[in-house]
Amino acid sequence: MSVKRRIFGTDGIRGKANIEPMNSETALKLGRACAHVFRKGKRRHRILIGKDTRLSGYMLESALTSGICSMGMDVILVGPLPTPGIAFMTRSLRADAGVVISASHNPFADNGIKFFSRQGFKLPDATEAEIEDLVFSGRIDHIRPTARAIGKASRVDDAVGRYVEFAKNSFPREHTLEGMKIVVDCANGASYKASPLILRELGAEVVTLNADPDGRNINRRCGSVHPEVVQRAVRRHRADVGLSHDGDGDRVLMVDEKGGLVDGDQILAICAFDRFDGGRRRKKEIVGTVMSNYGLEVTLKEAGINLLRTPVGDRYVVEEMRRRGCQLGGEQSGHIVFLDFQTTGDGIITALQVLSVMARKGSALSRLAAVMKRYPQVLVNVPVKARADLGDFPELTSTIAREEKKLGKTGRVLVRFSGTEPKVRVMVEGQSRRRIEAMAARIAGVVARLPGGSGSGGRKKS
């Protein structure tokens, strides 16, 4: 059952900092609402708050803290820490919930808020809808603890060190990274301390890029939205591998020794082949999304591995993994989840799993990544002014059906609204790049002419 959203998207709430809904007033109300939702019984409750390196994080952190304390709950502040580190610390400190202040790969002027349950999992739609209702309905405005019932805030100073040890434990003890040169781009974001430290402590020679955050340079011409930075650095330093994080460190793109990009689909293929090698597991399934490359599905199918698809968003990937009992899943963007290690996407743990395969097999990353037969993929983003049911437009549905018929079983078409931006995403995959580019342009042209469309085809990526 779908839940109508007012401020929550596919990964929490995002927007321009200090503009509704990403302002202090709404953050305070969100703090009060989540405190009410996560209160169970009369005991003293605690909510953990972490953030990335954006300047606006201080403002939102203070507002959330005020809202939570005003409801009689205590706050644990861990400061800048990767999103998966906040999930880990929420579990480790047995907090009642975790809050992440981050807009991931977005520019520094944006920010976001997302929540973890006490088990370290992102919240289901129904819980987010309950929080939204409390923010806008005023139903809890009368709840005002006083005197000793007011909450207090405290700070944990060694959160990075705790997360470093946790992440290192996902790497096999019988192996090290000695003799391996690794370039890591921290995007001037939340992983700027943890990732280089983890790699060095495991024995690697580390070349660190963009690990000097100033509150304004997060994701600026660096990180996973600009993997060419690491590609150039790998070639320049003659490194064995490169890692490119996003601003909150929950995903990673990798670069092989030749400077070739290795995305989330290829990482899934590498790890799936390694995990299911030799028939150790009878249930050969992993979870991807509707955006996972068709080549991943074909490659896995040839090896007897089933790819299950979910809507875009690692939260939906994790929900399906838990429902089906899968341990591996993720997205093309580099959000990869290993449920035997972590409850959410974790960029450094993902990198460590691939590095462990390299160490164990003595194989270069380019050779491992070649296991997947990639299909050309074209993505066109069409700006729109408002959401609508795309199925209500006959011209669009007939155009999509016509292009799908042309592709047959050699590709696919996907048209959907973005979960984080006011755009319709038109994706086409097939064996001929020239052909699918023309198909995507025709569909995007129809979308642009719809009510609320941009009147143009948007910007194309592949």
C-alpha positions in Angstrom: 0.0 0.0 0.0 1.4 3.4 -1.0 1.6 6.2 1.6 1.1 9.8 0.5 4.2 11.8 1.3 4.3 15.5 2.1 8.0 16.0 3.0 9.5 12.5 3.1 11.1 11.2 -0.1 12.8 7.9 -0.9 15.6 8.7 1.6 14.2 10.9 4.3 13.7 14.6 3.9 15.8 16.9 1.7 15.8 20.5 0.6 17.7 23.7 0.6 19.0 24.5 4.1 17.0 27.1 6.0 14.1 26.9 3.5 11.0 24.9 4.4 11.0 22.0 5.1 14.7 22.0 5.8 14.6 24.8 8.4 15.0 25.1 12.1 11.2 25.4 12.8 10.4 22.1 11.0 13.5 20.4 12.4 12.3 21.2 15.9 8.9 19.7 15.1 10.5 16.6 13.6 12.5 16.2 16.8 9.3 16.4 18.9 7.4 14.0 16.5 10.1 11.3 16.4 10.5 11.5 20.1 6.8 10.9 20.5 6.9 8.0 18.0 9.9 6.2 19.6 8.8 6.6 23.2 8.0 3.1 24.6 7.0 3.1 28.3 8.0 5.4 31.1 11.8 4.7 31.2 14.3 7.3 30.2 14.7 7.3 26.4 17.6 8.4 24.1 17.9 9.4 20.5 21.3 9.6 18.7 22.0 12.3 16.2 24.9 12.4 13.7 25.6 14.5 10.7 27.9 15.1 7.7 30.2 18.1 7.3 27.7 20.7 6.0 27.7 24.1 7.5 23.9 23.9 8.1 24.3 20.7 10.1 24.9 22.8 13.3 21.7 24.6 12.9 19.6 21.5 12.2 21.4 19.5 14.9 20.5 22.2 17.5 16.9 22.4 16.4 16.4 18.6 16.5 18.1 18.4 19.9 15.8 21.1 21.2 12.7 19.3 19.9 13.7 15.9 21.3 14.6 17.3 24.7 11.4 19.2 24.9 9.5 15.9 24.8 11.5 14.5 27.7 14.0 12.4 25.8 17.8 12.6 26.0 20.0 13.2 23.0 23.4 11.6 22.2 25.5 13.7 19.8 28.2 11.9 17.8 29.1 14.7 15.4 30.3 14.1 11.8 30.1 10.4 11.1 29.2 8.3 8.0 25.5 7.4 7.8 26.3 3.7 8.3 28.4 4.7 11.4 25.3 6.4 12.8 23.2 3.2 12.2 26.0 1.2 14.0 26.2 3.6 16.9 22.4 3.6 17.3 22.5 -0.2 17.8 25.7 -0.2 19.8 24.6 2.4 22.3 21.1 0.9 22.4 19.5 4.2 21.6 15.8 4.2 20.8 16.4 5.8 17.4 19.0 7.4 15.3 18.9 10.6 13.2 21.1 11.5 10.3 21.5 15.1 9.2 22.8 14.8 5.6 21.8 15.4 2.0 24.2 12.7 0.7 25.6 13.6 -2.7 23.6 16.9 -3.0 25.4 20.3 -3.0 26.4 21.8 0.3 23.5 24.4 0.3 21.1 21.4 0.6 20.6 19.3 3.7 18.4 16.4 4.8 17.1 14.4 7.8 16.6 10.7 7.9 15.8 8.3 10.7 17.0 4.8 11.9 15.1 2.5 14.2 16.8 1.2 17.3 17.8 -1.9 15.3 19.6 0.4 12.8 17.2 0.0 9.9 15.6 2.9 8.0 11.9 3.5 8.8 9.0 2.0 6.8 6.6 4.3 5.0 3.9 3.9 7.6 6.2 5.2 10.4 7.4 8.2 8.3 3.7 9.0 7.6 3.0 8.9 11.3 5.9 11.4 12.0 4.6 13.6 9.2 1.2 13.7 10.6 2.5 14.7 14.0 4.5 17.5 12.5 1.6 19.0 10.7 -1.5 18.1 12.8 -0.5 19.8 16.1 -1.7 16.7 18.0 1.3 16.7 20.3 1.6 20.5 20.8 0.2 20.1 24.4 2.9 17.7 25.5 5.3 19.8 27.5 7.4 18.0 30.2 8.8 20.4 32.8 11.5 20.4 35.5 13.4 17.1 35.8 11.3 15.6 33.0 13.0 17.7 30.3 15.6 15.8 28.3 19.4 16.6 28.2 22.1 16.2 25.5 25.5 14.6 25.8 28.3 14.0 23.3 30.2 10.9 22.5 33.8 11.8 21.5 35.1 8.4 20.2 32.3 7.6 17.7 34.7 7.5 14.8 37.1 5.1 16.5 34.3 2.8 17.4 33.0 2.8 13.9 36.5 2.2 12.5 36.9 -1.0 14.6 33.4 -2.2 13.6 34.1 -1.7 9.9 37.5 -3.4 10.1 35.9 -6.5 11.6 34.1 -7.1 8.2 37.5 -7.7 6.6 38.8 -11.3 6.9 41.5 -11.5 9.6 43.6 -13.9 7.6 44.2 -11.2 4.9 45.7 -7.7 4.9 45.9 -4.9 2.4 49.7 -4.8 2.5 51.3 -4.1 -0.8 48.2 -2.5 -2.2 48.0 1.2 -3.1 44.5 2.7 -2.8 43.3 6.2 -3.7 40.2 7.3 -1.7 38.1 10.4 -2.4 36.2 11.3 0.8 34.1 14.1 -1.0 35.0 16.4 1.9 32.2 14.6 3.7 31.4 12.4 6.6 34.0 9.6 5.7 37.0 12.0 5.7 38.5 10.5 8.9 37.2 6.9 9.0 37.9 5.6 5.5 41.6 6.5 5.1 42.2 5.3 8.7 40.5 1.9 8.1 42.5 1.3 5.0 45.8 2.3 6.6 45.2 0.2 9.7 44.6 -2.8 7.4 48.0 -2.2 5.8 47.3 -0.3 2.5 49.3 2.6 1.2 46.6 5.3 1.0 46.4 8.3 -1.2 43.7 10.5 0.3 41.8 13.1 -1.7 39.2 15.7 -0.6 39.5 15.0 3.2 39.6 18.6 4.4 36.0 19.7 4.9 35.3 23.3 5.6 31.4 23.1 5.8 31.1 24.4 2.2 33.2 22.1 0.0 31.3 18.8 0.5 30.7 17.1 -2.9 32.2 20.1 -4.7 33.8 18.7 -7.9 34.7 15.6 -6.0 33.2 12.3 -4.6 30.9 9.8 -6.2 29.2 12.4 -8.4 32.6 13.1 -9.9 34.4 9.7 -10.2 36.7 11.1 -12.8 38.7 12.7 -10.0 39.7 9.3 -8.7 40.1 7.8 -12.2 42.7 10.4 -12.9 44.4 9.9 -9.6 44.6 6.1 -9.9 46.4 6.5 -13.3 48.6 9.2 -12.0 49.7 7.3 -8.8 49.6 3.9 -10.5 47.4 2.7 -7.8 45.7 -0.7 -7.6 42.3 0.6 -6.9 40.3 3.8 -6.2 37.3 4.5 -4.0 34.9 7.4 -4.4 32.5 8.1 -1.5 29.5 10.4 -1.4 29.0 13.1 1.2 27.5 10.8 3.9 29.7 7.8 3.2 26.9 5.2 2.7 27.9 4.4 -0.9 31.1 3.9 -2.9 32.1 3.7 -6.6 35.3 1.9 -7.3 38.0 2.4 -10.0 40.2 -0.4 -11.3 43.9 -0.3 -11.8 43.4 0.9 -15.4 41.3 3.8 -14.4 38.0 2.1 -15.4 34.9 2.9 -13.3 33.3 0.0 -11.4 29.8 0.9 -10.3 27.3 -0.7 -7.9 26.0 -3.2 -10.4 29.5 -4.6 -11.0 30.2 -4.6 -7.3 27.1 -6.7 -6.8 28.1 -9.1 -9.5 31.6 -9.5 -8.1 30.3 -10.2 -4.6 27.5 -12.4 -5.8 29.8 -14.6 -7.8 32.2 -14.8 -4.8 29.4 -15.6 -2.3 27.7 -18.2 -4.4 30.9 -19.8 -5.7 31.0 -23.6 -5.2 27.3 -23.9 -4.4 27.8 -23.0 -0.7 24.3 -21.5 -0.6 21.2 -23.1 -2.0 19.1 -20.0 -2.3 20.9 -18.0 -4.9 19.2 -14.6 -4.8 20.3 -11.0 -4.5 18.3 -7.8 -4.5 18.7 -4.8 -6.8 16.4 -2.1 -8.0 14.4 -1.2 -11.1 17.5 0.9 -12.1 19.9 -2.1 -11.9 21.5 -2.6 -15.3 19.9 -5.3 -17.5 23.3 -6.8 -18.0 23.5 -7.6 -14.3 20.3 -9.6 -14.5 21.5 -11.5 -17.6 24.9 -12.2 -16.1 23.5 -13.5 -12.8 20.8 -15.5 -14.6 23.5 -17.3 -16.6 25.2 -18.3 -13.3 21.9 -19.5 -11.8 21.5 -16.4 -9.5 18.2 -14.6 -9.3 18.0 -10.8 -9.3 15.0 -9.4 -7.4 14.1 -5.8 -8.2 12.6 -3.2 -5.9 11.8 0.6 -6.3 14.8 2.9 -6.1 16.0 3.5 -2.6 18.3 1.3 -0.4 15.5 1.3 2.2 13.3 -0.8 -0.2 16.3 -3.0 -1.0 16.8 -3.8 2.6 13.1 -4.4 3.2 13.1 -7.0 0.4 16.3 -8.5 1.6 14.9 -9.1 5.1 11.7 -10.4 3.6 13.4 -12.9 1.3 16.3 -13.8 3.7 19.0 -12.4 1.3 22.3 -11.2 2.6 23.4 -9.1 -0.4 21.7 -6.3 -2.3 22.2 -2.8 -3.5 21.9 -0.1 -6.2 23.8 0.9 -9.3 24.8 4.1 -7.5 27.0 2.2 -5.0 24.6 1.8 -2.1 25.5 -1.9 -1.3 24.1 -3.7 1.7 25.7 -6.7 3.4 23.2 -7.7 6.0 25.6 -10.1 7.6 27.7 -7.0 8.5 25.5 -3.9 8.4 21.9 -2.8 8.4 22.2 -0.1 5.7 24.4 0.9 2.7 28.0 1.2 3.9 30.7 2.6 1.5 33.8 1.5 3.3 32.4 -2.0 4.2 31.4 -2.4 0.6 34.9 -1.5 -0.5 36.4 -3.9 2.0 34.3 -6.8 0.7 35.6 -6.3 -2.9 39.2 -5.8 -1.6 38.9 -9.0 0.3 38.0 -10.9 -2.9 40.9 -9.3 -4.6 43.3 -10.3 -1.8 42.0 -13.8 -1.6 42.0 -14.5 -5.4 45.1 -12.4 -6.1 43.1 -10.8 -8.9 43.0 -7.3 -10.3 39.8 -5.4 -10.0 39.4 -5.0 -13.8 39.5 -8.8 -14.1 36.9 -9.3 -11.4 34.6 -6.6 -12.9 34.7 -8.2 -16.3 32.4 -10.9 -15.0 29.4 -8.6 -15.8 28.3 -8.0 -19.3 27.0 -4.4 -19.2 24.2 -3.2 -21.4 24.4 0.4 -22.7 22.1 2.5 -20.5 20.8 6.0 -21.2 19.1 8.2 -18.6 17.4 11.4 -19.4 16.1 13.7 -16.6 13.1 15.8 -17.5 12.3 18.7 -15.1 8.7 18.9 -14.0 6.7 21.3 -11.9 4.4 18.8 -10.1 3.9 15.0 -9.7 1.1 13.3 -11.5 0.1 9.7 -12.4 2.1 9.0 -15.5 -0.3 6.3 -16.5 -3.0 9.0 -16.9 -1.4 10.3 -20.1 -2.3 8.1 -23.2 0.4 9.6 -25.4 3.1 8.7 -23.0 1.9 5.2 -22.2 1.5 4.4 -26.0 5.0 5.8 -26.7 6.5 3.7 -24.0 4.7 0.6 -25.2 5.8 1.2 -28.7 9.5 1.5 -27.7 9.3 -1.5 -25.5 7.9 -3.6 -28.3 10.9 -2.6 -30.5 13.3 -3.7 -27.7 11.6 -7.0 -27.0 13.8 -9.2 -24.8 17.0 -7.3 -25.7 16.5 -4.4 -23.3 13.9 -2.4 -21.2 12.3 1.0 -20.6 11.7 2.6 -17.2 10.0 6.0 -16.7 9.5 7.2 -13.1 9.5 10.2 -10.9 12.7 11.0 -9.0 12.4 10.4 -5.3 14.6 13.4 -4.4 14.2 16.0 -7.2 11.3 17.5 -9.2 12.2 15.4 -12.3 10.9 12.5 -14.4 13.7 10.0 -15.1 13.5 8.2 -18.5 15.8 5.2 -18.6 16.3 2.9 -21.7 18.7 -0.1 -21.9 19.5 -2.1 -24.9 22.3 -3.5 -27.0 22.8 -0.5 -29.3 23.6 2.8 -27.7 22.6 4.9 -30.8 19.2 3.2 -30.8 18.4 3.6 -27.2 19.5 7.2 -27.2 16.9 7.9 -29.9 14.3 6.0 -27.9 15.0 7.9 -24.7 14.9 11.2 -26.6 11.5 10.4 -28.1 10.0 9.4 -24.7 11.6 12.4 -22.9 10.1 14.7 -25.6 6.6 13.4 -24.8 7.2 13.8 -21.0 8.3 17.4 -21.6 5.1 18.2 -23.4 2.9 16.9 -20.5 1.2 19.4 -18.2 3.9 20.6 -15.8 6.7 19.4 -18.1 9.7 21.5 -18.9 9.0 21.8 -22.6 12.5 20.3 -23.3 14.2 17.0 -23.0 16.3 17.7 -19.9 19.9 16.5 -19.5 21.1 13.1 -20.7 23.4 10.7 -18.7 24.7 7.3 -19.6 
